[in-house]
Amino acid sequence: MIPNPFSWSFRAQFLLGGVICFGLLGYALYVQYGMLMFPCPLCILQRMAFVGMGVFFLIGALLNPRPTGRKIFAILVTIFAAAGAGVAGWHLHLQSLPADQVPLCGSMGLDYMLEAFPLQEVVKRVFTASGECAKVDWIFLGISMPGWTLMWFVGMAIATVRAGFRHRGFMQR
């Protein structure tokens, strides 16, 4: 019988969160290089959110802070999860549009835009002209990749808040 992960220590829960984030990133790299499905700018932003979450998960697991520190780490992870969920939600919106309402694709890749424009302009361009992001290349159980990432962001945010704000007895660390 597998023990309930919500009863695990803060350190174990945050370590699991980090493993999940980097496992999802590993799968994204497999899809990109193994299945030759290159990510759109919104996919890259979602990956960046998972990286931010994973980094704070692992730092939190390594430091195993006192209750105030646990809350801070939970908030930091949740900020990245909320940002990722917002991007995934926008991505799903673009994928749900009829073909005649999809914004025109920009011909520039995200790497080029980051080199050529200030960050504010890059963000504006990614969220206003991302027709390439409306294309659905991957579906599992009837849900596209941004739908799955949205579920992971929301689920992990809920679990993170529970881990960081849960009251623990004297002997539980």
C-alpha positions in Angstrom: 0.0 0.0 0.0 1.4 3.4 -1.0 1.3 6.0 1.7 -0.6 9.2 1.1 1.9 11.8 -0.2 0.1 14.6 1.7 1.1 12.9 4.9 4.8 13.1 3.9 7.2 15.6 5.4 7.6 19.0 3.8 11.0 18.0 2.5 9.6 14.8 0.9 6.7 16.7 -0.7 8.9 19.4 -2.1 11.4 16.9 -3.4 8.5 15.0 -5.1 7.4 18.4 -6.6 10.9 19.0 -8.0 11.1 15.5 -9.5 7.7 15.9 -11.1 8.6 19.3 -12.6 11.9 18.1 -14.0 10.3 14.9 -15.2 7.7 16.9 -17.1 10.5 19.0 -18.6 12.3 15.8 -19.6 9.2 14.6 -21.4 8.9 18.0 -23.2 12.5 17.6 -24.4 11.6 14.0 -25.6 8.7 15.4 -27.5 10.9 18.1 -29.0 13.9 16.0 -30.0 12.5 12.5 -30.1 9.2 13.2 -31.8 10.5 16.3 -33.6 7.6 18.5 -32.4 9.2 21.9 -31.8 7.7 24.1 -29.1 5.9 27.4 -29.9 6.7 30.5 -27.8 3.9 29.8 -25.3 5.2 26.2 -24.8 8.6 27.7 -24.0 7.0 30.0 -21.5 5.2 27.1 -19.8 8.6 25.3 -19.6 10.1 28.3 -18.0 7.4 28.2 -15.4 8.1 24.5 -14.7 11.8 25.3 -14.3 11.0 28.1 -11.8 8.8 25.8 -9.9 11.3 23.0 -9.9 14.1 25.2 -8.7 12.2 26.5 -5.8 10.9 23.0 -5.0 14.4 21.6 -4.8 15.8 24.6 -2.8 12.9 24.2 -0.4 13.6 20.5 -0.1 17.3 21.0 0.5 16.8 23.8 3.1 13.8 22.3 4.8 13.0 25.6 6.4 10.9 26.5 9.5 7.2 27.2 9.0 7.7 30.8 7.8 10.2 29.7 5.3 7.9 26.9 4.1 5.2 29.4 3.5 7.6 31.6 1.5 8.7 28.7 -0.7 5.1 27.6 -1.2 4.3 31.2 -2.3 7.2 31.3 -4.7 6.3 28.0 -6.3 2.7 29.0 -6.5 3.6 32.3 -8.3 5.4 30.3 -11.0 2.5 27.8 -11.1 0.0 30.7 -11.5 2.0 32.3 -14.3 2.3 28.9 -16.1 -1.4 28.3 -15.6 -2.2 31.7 -17.1 0.0 31.0 -20.2 -1.5 27.5 -20.6 -5.0 29.0 -20.3 -4.2 31.5 -23.1 -2.7 28.7 -25.1 -5.9 26.7 -24.8 -7.9 29.8 -25.8 -5.9 30.1 -29.0 -6.3 26.4 -29.7 -10.1 26.7 -29.3 -10.4 29.6 -31.8 -11.9 28.9 -35.3 -9.2 29.0 -38.0 -10.4 32.3 -39.4 -10.0 34.0 -35.9 -6.5 32.8 -35.1 -4.0 35.7 -35.0 -1.4 35.9 -37.7 1.8 34.1 -36.9 4.9 36.1 -36.4 7.8 34.8 -38.5 10.3 35.4 -35.7 11.2 32.7 -33.2 11.4 33.4 -29.5 15.2 33.3 -29.4 15.4 36.0 -32.0 12.8 38.2 -30.4 14.7 38.0 -27.0 17.8 39.2 -28.7 16.2 41.9 -30.9 13.6 43.4 -28.6 13.2 44.5 -25.0 11.5 41.9 -22.8 8.2 43.9 -22.6 8.0 43.9 -26.4 8.7 40.2 -26.6 5.9 39.4 -24.1 3.5 41.7 -26.0 4.4 40.0 -29.3 4.1 36.4 -27.9 0.6 37.1 -26.5 -0.8 39.1 -29.4 0.5 37.3 -32.5 0.9 33.7 -31.7 -1.0 31.9 -34.5 1.5 29.1 -34.5 0.5 28.3 -30.9 -3.1 27.6 -32.1 -2.0 24.5 -33.9 -2.7 21.2 -32.0 0.0 18.7 -32.7 -0.3 16.5 -29.7 -3.3 15.0 -27.9 -3.6 12.4 -25.1 -7.0 11.2 -23.9 -8.6 14.0 -25.9 -6.6 16.8 -24.2 -3.9 18.8 -25.8 -0.5 19.5 -24.2 -1.5 22.9 -22.8 -4.5 21.3 -21.2 -2.3 18.8 -19.5 0.1 21.5 -18.4 -2.7 23.6 -17.0 -3.9 20.6 -14.9 -0.3 20.1 -13.6 0.1 23.7 -12.8 -3.2 23.9 -10.9 -2.8 20.5 -9.1 0.8 21.3 -8.1 -0.2 24.8 -6.8 -2.9 23.3 -4.6 -0.5 20.6 -3.3 2.2 23.2 -2.7 0.0 25.5 -0.7 -1.2 22.5 1.3 2.5 21.4 2.0 3.7 24.9 2.8 0.8 26.0 5.0 0.0 22.7 6.8 0.4 22.8 10.6 2.9 20.2 11.7 3.4 18.9 15.2 6.7 19.2 17.1 8.1 15.9 15.8 7.1 16.4 12.1 9.6 18.2 10.0 
